């Protein structure tokens, strides 16, 4: 079984992927009730999902006195699913 010289493959891998690995994407920035939300960049979909969920909950009115009520929980679960 021949021994492969992995160093040339590693250099080729570095040359091909260095533009991708060297640059970091910009973070996802959104607004929620006059607050700026800065989240993870697009290689991770969490930032986009978080901003979309906050946009949906922006239409609901949550009262501090009713925290944990069935209405609040129902609306929050609706935004996640």
N, C-alpha and C positions, 0 to 999 in steps of 0.2 A: 504494500500500500504506500503510495508516494506521500511525502510530507509536503503540505501546501505552505507556501510563503504568504502568511496572512498579512504581513506588513504592507504589501502593495495593494491588497484589497481594502485595508483600513485607510490608506491614503486616498484611494479612489472614493471610498465612502465619505471621507471628510471633505473632499473637493466637491462632491455632488450635494452634500447636505449642509455645507457651511453657510450658504445664503439663508437656508431655512432655520438653522439652529442659531445663527448669529443675530437675527433680528427678532425682537419680541413684539408681538402685536399690541396695539393700543388697548387699554382697558375699556370696558363697556360703561358708558356714562348715561345715566337717566335721571329724571326728576320725579319726585313723589311728594306731593303737598308742600311745595316750595323748599324741598330738601334735595341736594344733589347726591345721587347714589353712584358710587364708583365700585365696579365689580370686576370679576375675572375676565380675561380676554377670550376671544372666540374659539381657541382650541378646546376650551372647556365651555360647555353650554350653560353652566350655572348662572352666569351673569345675565345672559339674554333671558333665561327663564325667570329669574328674579325680577327683572324689570317688567316683563309682561305680567307677572302675577300682581305686582304693585299697581300697574295700570288698571287692572280689573278691580282691585279692592279700592281704588280711588273713588269709584262711584258709590260705595257703601258708606254709611255713617255708623261708626262704632262708638258707643257710649262708654265712658269710663266706669259708670255705675253698673252696667250690664256685662262686665267682662266675664267671659266664660259661659255666657248664655247659649241656649241652643241656636238662636239666630246667628250669633257671632261665629260659632263653630261651623254651622252649616255653610255660611258664606265663605269662610276660609278654606274649607274642604272643597267647595266648588271651584275656587281659584286654582287649587293644586291639581285637581283632576281635569 
